[in-house]
Amino acid sequence: MSFLPVTANDLPNGLNSAQAERKRPALTSLSTGAVPGLVLVAMITSVAYSARGFSGLTLFSPMILAVVAGMIYSNVLGVPAHAKAGIAFSQKRLLRFAIVLLGFQLTLGQVAGIGFGGVGIVATTLGATFLFTVTLGRLIGVDRKLAQLIAAGTSICGASAIVATNIVTDARDEDVTYAVAAITLFGTVAMLGFPLLAPVFGLDQHAFGLWAGASIHEVAQVIGAGFQNGTLSGETATVAKLTRVAMLAPMVIALGLMARRGDSDASGAKPPMPWFVAAFVAVVAANSLVAIPAQIHSAIALAAQIMLTMGLAAMGLQADISQLRSRGLRPLMVAFSAFIFIAAFSLMLVKFA
């Protein structure tokens, strides 16, 4: 939109109308750019944080509530066209930066804290679960990209892994929302049910923490389940889970290589090492070498959570419920089977490895 009428004769140096059309977006970027969409995303994010104060919703992270709130807004009220640029910015750039900031939650010393055996259990469980989920999805006819998102969310770190994986797989927004919803459902079941199973399986605090950290989907869910069984259990679960988070980088690199190999036009393939993965690894290394004050560390963690929540709110705003229904029950079967597999496989390793 231009504030003053412009004609070809008014343009300097003989600029034609086509050139004028190319100039206009730069002149009006402030009014039609990312600001309206960012404001809408921020509003949805605020609703998600506020909703946690209601009884029955405290079990869910703000990220999950933001997806739901965004979906409700989008499918009931609709998203105005002028907000789409800011929503896209939140869904892509903010999410990438937030994933980089997740590196501040992990140090190499923390990984060493669970020992080589613990790291081996986490890595083996992650790889086996991812392979099982993708294979099952292919066998029962689930879209490959959606199966990869479910596999990443189950095997690595829930919604954050789904978001990071989608940067490489480039699935539809509806697939991302479906995967987040399924992972949330079964991760919540694990958070509530696993502590009740600790005495049934004869797990001490260390063993239960390792099991919870190696198998439950979201970081918040792991912490909730771990500390419910004791302090040592909670600390072990947190370290094991953060070790899984660190494995997000090599997993995304591997998916990038697979995407590149499967692309008939190698020149147009996505790079196997997205910049945010390299930055994530660098942050983990820096966090391991430099002591960061606790207050700064907490502020960074909060900023990462808020940006992740904004990104997932943006995904919710772009989700079409009719498209989710069209996926049917097969993807849900894949998510449920992956949930059972990772729980059983990691328990077997904890008990007998």
LOLUM-256929 format. One record per residue (C-alpha): residue in one letter; x, y, z; residue number from 1. Coordinates in steps of 0.1 Angstrom, whole numbers. Example, Ala and Ser with C-alpha at 12.3 -4.5 7.8 and 13.67 -1.06 7.14 Angstrom:
2
+------+-------+-------+-------+-----+
| code |    xx |    yy |    zz | pos |
+------+-------+-------+-------+-----+
|    A |   123 |   -45 |    78 |   1 |
|    S |   137 |   -11 |    71 |   2 |
+------+-------+-------+-------+-----+
***
This chain:
353
+------+-------+-------+-------+-----+
| code |    xx |    yy |    zz | pos |
+------+-------+-------+-------+-----+
|    M |     0 |     0 |     0 |   1 |
|    S |    14 |    34 |    -9 |   2 |
|    F |     5 |    66 |    10 |   3 |
|    L |     7 |    88 |   -22 |   4 |
|    P |    -3 |    81 |   -57 |   5 |
|    V |    27 |    75 |   -79 |   6 |
|    T |    29 |    77 |  -117 |   7 |
|    A |    56 |    67 |  -141 |   8 |
|    N |    63 |   104 |  -148 |   9 |
|    D |    69 |   110 |  -111 |  10 |
|    L |    96 |    84 |  -108 |  11 |
|    P |   132 |    95 |  -110 |  12 |
|    N |   155 |    82 |  -137 |  13 |
|    G |   126 |    69 |  -157 |  14 |
|    L |   116 |    40 |  -134 |  15 |
|    N |    87 |    21 |  -148 |  16 |
|    S |    57 |     8 |  -130 |  17 |
|    A |    72 |   -27 |  -125 |  18 |
|    Q |   102 |   -11 |  -107 |  19 |
|    A |    78 |     9 |   -85 |  20 |
|    E |    61 |   -23 |   -75 |  21 |
|    R |    95 |   -37 |   -64 |  22 |
|    K |   101 |    -6 |   -43 |  23 |
|    R |    69 |    -4 |   -24 |  24 |
|    P |    74 |   -33 |     0 |  25 |
|    A |   106 |   -16 |    13 |  26 |
|    L |    87 |    16 |    19 |  27 |
|    T |    59 |     0 |    38 |  28 |
|    S |    77 |   -29 |    56 |  29 |
|    L |    71 |   -14 |    90 |  30 |
|    S |    33 |   -14 |    86 |  31 |
|    T |    29 |   -46 |    67 |  32 |
|    G |    58 |   -66 |    80 |  33 |
|    A |    63 |   -89 |   110 |  34 |
|    V |    49 |   -67 |   138 |  35 |
|    P |    12 |   -76 |   135 |  36 |
|    G |    19 |  -113 |   134 |  37 |
|    L |    44 |  -111 |   163 |  38 |
|    V |    18 |   -93 |   184 |  39 |
|    L |    -7 |  -120 |   177 |  40 |
|    V |    18 |  -148 |   185 |  41 |
|    A |    28 |  -129 |   217 |  42 |
|    M |    -9 |  -128 |   227 |  43 |
|    I |   -13 |  -165 |   222 |  44 |
|    T |    19 |  -171 |   242 |  45 |
|    S |     6 |  -150 |   271 |  46 |
|    V |   -26 |  -170 |   271 |  47 |
|    A |    -7 |  -202 |   272 |  48 |
|    Y |    14 |  -191 |   302 |  49 |
|    S |   -17 |  -177 |   320 |  50 |
|    A |   -37 |  -209 |   314 |  51 |
|    R |   -13 |  -229 |   335 |  52 |
|    G |   -28 |  -213 |   365 |  53 |
|    F |   -61 |  -231 |   360 |  54 |
|    S |   -67 |  -264 |   377 |  55 |
|    G |   -60 |  -294 |   355 |  56 |
|    L |   -37 |  -275 |   331 |  57 |
|    T |    -6 |  -274 |   354 |  58 |
|    L |     5 |  -307 |   340 |  59 |
|    F |    10 |  -292 |   305 |  60 |
|    S |    39 |  -271 |   295 |  61 |
|    P |    33 |  -236 |   280 |  62 |
|    M |    45 |  -249 |   246 |  63 |
|    I |    17 |  -275 |   245 |  64 |
|    L |    -9 |  -250 |   256 |  65 |
|    A |     3 |  -225 |   230 |  66 |
|    V |    -2 |  -250 |   202 |  67 |
|    V |   -38 |  -257 |   214 |  68 |
|    A |   -46 |  -220 |   219 |  69 |
|    G |   -32 |  -212 |   184 |  70 |
|    M |   -53 |  -239 |   168 |  71 |
|    I |   -84 |  -227 |   185 |  72 |
|    Y |   -79 |  -191 |   175 |  73 |
|    S |   -70 |  -200 |   139 |  74 |
|    N |   -99 |  -224 |   133 |  75 |
|    V |  -125 |  -204 |   151 |  76 |
|    L |  -116 |  -168 |   143 |  77 |
|    G |   -92 |  -172 |   114 |  78 |
|    V |   -58 |  -155 |   109 |  79 |
|    P |   -57 |  -121 |    92 |  80 |
|    A |   -35 |  -120 |    61 |  81 |
|    H |   -14 |   -91 |    74 |  82 |
|    A |    -3 |  -113 |   104 |  83 |
|    K |    11 |  -141 |    84 |  84 |
|    A |    46 |  -126 |    80 |  85 |
|    G |    51 |  -123 |   117 |  86 |
|    I |    37 |  -158 |   123 |  87 |
|    A |    62 |  -172 |    97 |  88 |
|    F |    90 |  -153 |   114 |  89 |
|    S |    81 |  -168 |   148 |  90 |
|    Q |    78 |  -203 |   133 |  91 |
|    K |   112 |  -203 |   117 |  92 |
|    R |   137 |  -178 |   129 |  93 |
|    L |   126 |  -176 |   166 |  94 |
|    L |   125 |  -214 |   168 |  95 |
|    R |   159 |  -218 |   153 |  96 |
|    F |   174 |  -194 |   178 |  97 |
|    A |   155 |  -210 |   207 |  98 |
|    I |   170 |  -244 |   198 |  99 |
|    V |   205 |  -228 |   199 | 100 |
|    L |   198 |  -215 |   234 | 101 |
|    L |   188 |  -250 |   245 | 102 |
|    G |   225 |  -257 |   244 | 103 |
|    F |   229 |  -237 |   276 | 104 |
|    Q |   211 |  -264 |   295 | 105 |
|    L |   238 |  -289 |   289 | 106 |
|    T |   275 |  -294 |   296 | 107 |
|    L |   298 |  -323 |   287 | 108 |
|    G |   303 |  -327 |   325 | 109 |
|    Q |   266 |  -334 |   330 | 110 |
|    V |   267 |  -361 |   303 | 111 |
|    A |   297 |  -377 |   320 | 112 |
|    G |   277 |  -377 |   353 | 113 |
|    I |   256 |  -407 |   342 | 114 |
|    G |   286 |  -426 |   331 | 115 |
|    F |   294 |  -444 |   298 | 116 |
|    G |   268 |  -470 |   305 | 117 |
|    G |   241 |  -444 |   309 | 118 |
|    V |   251 |  -426 |   278 | 119 |
|    G |   251 |  -459 |   259 | 120 |
|    I |   216 |  -467 |   271 | 121 |
|    V |   204 |  -433 |   260 | 122 |
|    A |   220 |  -434 |   226 | 123 |
|    T |   210 |  -470 |   219 | 124 |
|    T |   174 |  -463 |   229 | 125 |
|    L |   173 |  -432 |   208 | 126 |
|    G |   186 |  -449 |   177 | 127 |
|    A |   164 |  -480 |   181 | 128 |
|    T |   133 |  -460 |   187 | 129 |
|    F |   138 |  -437 |   157 | 130 |
|    L |   144 |  -466 |   134 | 131 |
|    F |   115 |  -486 |   148 | 132 |
|    T |    91 |  -456 |   144 | 133 |
|    V |   101 |  -447 |   109 | 134 |
|    T |   100 |  -484 |    98 | 135 |
|    L |    65 |  -489 |   113 | 136 |
|    G |    53 |  -458 |    97 | 137 |
|    R |    64 |  -470 |    63 | 138 |
|    L |    49 |  -504 |    68 | 139 |
|    I |    14 |  -491 |    77 | 140 |
|    G |    14 |  -463 |    51 | 141 |
|    V |    20 |  -432 |    72 | 142 |
|    D |    36 |  -402 |    54 | 143 |
|    R |    74 |  -404 |    57 | 144 |
|    K |    78 |  -369 |    69 | 145 |
|    L |    51 |  -372 |    96 | 146 |
|    A |    67 |  -405 |   107 | 147 |
|    Q |   100 |  -388 |   110 | 148 |
|    L |    85 |  -361 |   132 | 149 |
|    I |    69 |  -386 |   155 | 150 |
|    A |   101 |  -405 |   156 | 151 |
|    A |   121 |  -375 |   166 | 152 |
|    G |    96 |  -363 |   192 | 153 |
|    T |    95 |  -397 |   208 | 154 |
|    S |   132 |  -406 |   207 | 155 |
|    I |   148 |  -372 |   214 | 156 |
|    C |   130 |  -344 |   232 | 157 |
|    G |    94 |  -340 |   223 | 158 |
|    A |    82 |  -307 |   207 | 159 |
|    S |   116 |  -292 |   205 | 160 |
|    A |   129 |  -321 |   185 | 161 |
|    I |    99 |  -321 |   162 | 162 |
|    V |   105 |  -284 |   155 | 163 |
|    A |   142 |  -289 |   148 | 164 |
|    T |   136 |  -320 |   127 | 165 |
|    N |   110 |  -302 |   106 | 166 |
|    I |   136 |  -276 |    96 | 167 |
|    V |   153 |  -304 |    76 | 168 |
|    T |   123 |  -326 |    67 | 169 |
|    D |   101 |  -296 |    57 | 170 |
|    A |    68 |  -313 |    65 | 171 |
|    R |    34 |  -296 |    65 | 172 |
|    D |    24 |  -274 |    94 | 173 |
|    E |    -5 |  -298 |   101 | 174 |
|    D |    20 |  -327 |   104 | 175 |
|    V |    40 |  -308 |   129 | 176 |
|    T |     9 |  -300 |   150 | 177 |
|    Y |    -3 |  -336 |   148 | 178 |
|    A |    31 |  -349 |   159 | 179 |
|    V |    32 |  -324 |   188 | 180 |
|    A |    -3 |  -334 |   199 | 181 |
|    A |     5 |  -371 |   198 | 182 |
|    I |    38 |  -368 |   217 | 183 |
|    T |    21 |  -346 |   243 | 184 |
|    L |    -6 |  -372 |   249 | 185 |
|    F |    17 |  -402 |   254 | 186 |
|    G |    44 |  -381 |   272 | 187 |
|    T |    18 |  -371 |   298 | 188 |
|    V |     7 |  -407 |   302 | 189 |
|    A |    44 |  -416 |   309 | 190 |
|    M |    49 |  -387 |   333 | 191 |
|    L |    19 |  -398 |   354 | 192 |
|    G |    23 |  -436 |   351 | 193 |
|    F |    60 |  -443 |   352 | 194 |
|    P |    65 |  -433 |   389 | 195 |
|    L |    38 |  -459 |   398 | 196 |
|    L |    58 |  -486 |   380 | 197 |
|    A |    91 |  -481 |   398 | 198 |
|    P |    84 |  -505 |   427 | 199 |
|    V |    67 |  -529 |   403 | 200 |
|    F |    99 |  -533 |   382 | 201 |
|    G |   122 |  -531 |   413 | 202 |
|    L |   139 |  -499 |   402 | 203 |
|    D |   160 |  -479 |   427 | 204 |
|    Q |   162 |  -441 |   424 | 205 |
|    H |   192 |  -441 |   400 | 206 |
|    A |   177 |  -468 |   377 | 207 |
|    F |   143 |  -452 |   376 | 208 |
|    G |   159 |  -418 |   368 | 209 |
|    L |   178 |  -433 |   340 | 210 |
|    W |   147 |  -450 |   327 | 211 |
|    A |   126 |  -419 |   329 | 212 |
|    G |   153 |  -397 |   313 | 213 |
|    A |   159 |  -422 |   284 | 214 |
|    S |   122 |  -428 |   276 | 215 |
|    I |    98 |  -399 |   285 | 216 |
|    H |    93 |  -374 |   257 | 217 |
|    E |    94 |  -338 |   270 | 218 |
|    V |   120 |  -323 |   294 | 219 |
|    A |    93 |  -310 |   317 | 220 |
|    Q |    76 |  -344 |   318 | 221 |
|    V |   109 |  -361 |   326 | 222 |
|    I |   116 |  -337 |   355 | 223 |
|    G |    80 |  -341 |   368 | 224 |
|    A |    83 |  -379 |   368 | 225 |
|    G |   118 |  -380 |   380 | 226 |
|    F |   115 |  -359 |   411 | 227 |
|    Q |    83 |  -375 |   420 | 228 |
|    N |   104 |  -406 |   429 | 229 |
|    G |   131 |  -388 |   448 | 230 |
|    T |   159 |  -362 |   445 | 231 |
|    L |   185 |  -386 |   432 | 232 |
|    S |   160 |  -400 |   407 | 233 |
|    G |   151 |  -365 |   395 | 234 |
|    E |   187 |  -354 |   391 | 235 |
|    T |   196 |  -386 |   372 | 236 |
|    A |   165 |  -383 |   350 | 237 |
|    T |   173 |  -347 |   341 | 238 |
|    V |   209 |  -354 |   331 | 239 |
|    A |   199 |  -384 |   310 | 240 |
|    K |   172 |  -363 |   293 | 241 |
|    L |   196 |  -335 |   286 | 242 |
|    T |   220 |  -361 |   271 | 243 |
|    R |   192 |  -370 |   247 | 244 |
|    V |   188 |  -333 |   239 | 245 |
|    A |   225 |  -331 |   230 | 246 |
|    M |   219 |  -359 |   205 | 247 |
|    L |   195 |  -337 |   186 | 248 |
|    A |   224 |  -323 |   166 | 249 |
|    P |   238 |  -355 |   151 | 250 |
|    M |   202 |  -367 |   144 | 251 |
|    V |   193 |  -336 |   124 | 252 |
|    I |   226 |  -339 |   105 | 253 |
|    A |   218 |  -375 |    97 | 254 |
|    L |   184 |  -365 |    84 | 255 |
|    G |   199 |  -338 |    64 | 256 |
|    L |   222 |  -362 |    47 | 257 |
|    M |   193 |  -386 |    41 | 258 |
|    A |   173 |  -358 |    25 | 259 |
|    R |   203 |  -348 |     3 | 260 |
|    R |   209 |  -384 |    -8 | 261 |
|    G |   172 |  -388 |   -16 | 262 |
|    D |   171 |  -356 |   -37 | 263 |
|    S |   175 |  -362 |   -74 | 264 |
|    D |   188 |  -327 |   -77 | 265 |
|    A |   218 |  -325 |   -53 | 266 |
|    S |   223 |  -288 |   -60 | 267 |
|    G |   189 |  -280 |   -46 | 268 |
|    A |   192 |  -302 |   -15 | 269 |
|    K |   192 |  -289 |    19 | 270 |
|    P |   226 |  -286 |    36 | 271 |
|    P |   233 |  -316 |    59 | 272 |
|    M |   245 |  -292 |    87 | 273 |
|    P |   219 |  -264 |    93 | 274 |
|    W |   235 |  -234 |   109 | 275 |
|    F |   214 |  -238 |   141 | 276 |
|    V |   228 |  -273 |   147 | 277 |
|    A |   264 |  -260 |   145 | 278 |
|    A |   255 |  -232 |   168 | 279 |
|    F |   238 |  -256 |   192 | 280 |
|    V |   270 |  -277 |   194 | 281 |
|    A |   291 |  -246 |   199 | 282 |
|    V |   269 |  -233 |   227 | 283 |
|    V |   272 |  -267 |   245 | 284 |
|    A |   310 |  -266 |   242 | 285 |
|    A |   311 |  -230 |   255 | 286 |
|    N |   288 |  -238 |   283 | 287 |
|    S |   311 |  -266 |   293 | 288 |
|    L |   342 |  -244 |   294 | 289 |
|    V |   328 |  -211 |   308 | 290 |
|    A |   310 |  -207 |   341 | 291 |
|    I |   279 |  -187 |   335 | 292 |
|    P |   263 |  -170 |   365 | 293 |
|    A |   231 |  -187 |   377 | 294 |
|    Q |   210 |  -156 |   371 | 295 |
|    I |   221 |  -153 |   335 | 296 |
|    H |   217 |  -190 |   330 | 297 |
|    S |   181 |  -188 |   343 | 298 |
|    A |   173 |  -158 |   321 | 299 |
|    I |   186 |  -177 |   290 | 300 |
|    A |   166 |  -207 |   299 | 301 |
|    L |   134 |  -186 |   302 | 302 |
|    A |   141 |  -168 |   270 | 303 |
|    A |   145 |  -201 |   252 | 304 |
|    Q |   113 |  -214 |   266 | 305 |
|    I |    94 |  -183 |   256 | 306 |
|    M |   107 |  -184 |   221 | 307 |
|    L |    99 |  -221 |   217 | 308 |
|    T |    64 |  -213 |   230 | 309 |
|    M |    60 |  -185 |   205 | 310 |
|    G |    72 |  -208 |   177 | 311 |
|    L |    47 |  -235 |   186 | 312 |
|    A |    19 |  -209 |   190 | 313 |
|    A |    27 |  -199 |   154 | 314 |
|    M |    24 |  -235 |   143 | 315 |
|    G |    -9 |  -237 |   160 | 316 |
|    L |   -21 |  -206 |   142 | 317 |
|    Q |   -13 |  -222 |   109 | 318 |
|    A |   -28 |  -256 |   117 | 319 |
|    D |   -60 |  -266 |    99 | 320 |
|    I |   -81 |  -291 |   120 | 321 |
|    S |   -97 |  -305 |    90 | 322 |
|    Q |   -62 |  -315 |    77 | 323 |
|    L |   -55 |  -331 |   111 | 324 |
|    R |   -86 |  -352 |   109 | 325 |
|    S |   -77 |  -363 |    74 | 326 |
|    R |   -46 |  -381 |    88 | 327 |
|    G |   -68 |  -407 |   104 | 328 |
|    L |   -57 |  -431 |   132 | 329 |
|    R |   -26 |  -446 |   116 | 330 |
|    P |    -2 |  -418 |   127 | 331 |
|    L |   -16 |  -421 |   162 | 332 |
|    M |   -10 |  -458 |   161 | 333 |
|    V |    26 |  -451 |   152 | 334 |
|    A |    30 |  -427 |   181 | 335 |
|    F |    15 |  -451 |   205 | 336 |
|    S |    36 |  -480 |   193 | 337 |
|    A |    67 |  -458 |   195 | 338 |
|    F |    57 |  -448 |   231 | 339 |
|    I |    54 |  -485 |   241 | 340 |
|    F |    87 |  -494 |   223 | 341 |
|    I |   108 |  -467 |   239 | 342 |
|    A |    95 |  -476 |   274 | 343 |
|    A |   100 |  -513 |   270 | 344 |
|    F |   134 |  -511 |   252 | 345 |
|    S |   149 |  -486 |   276 | 346 |
|    L |   136 |  -505 |   306 | 347 |
|    M |   152 |  -537 |   293 | 348 |
|    L |   186 |  -519 |   289 | 349 |
|    V |   184 |  -504 |   324 | 350 |
|    K |   175 |  -537 |   340 | 351 |
|    F |   198 |  -560 |   321 | 352 |
|    A |   226 |  -540 |   303 | 353 |
+------+-------+-------+-------+-----+
***
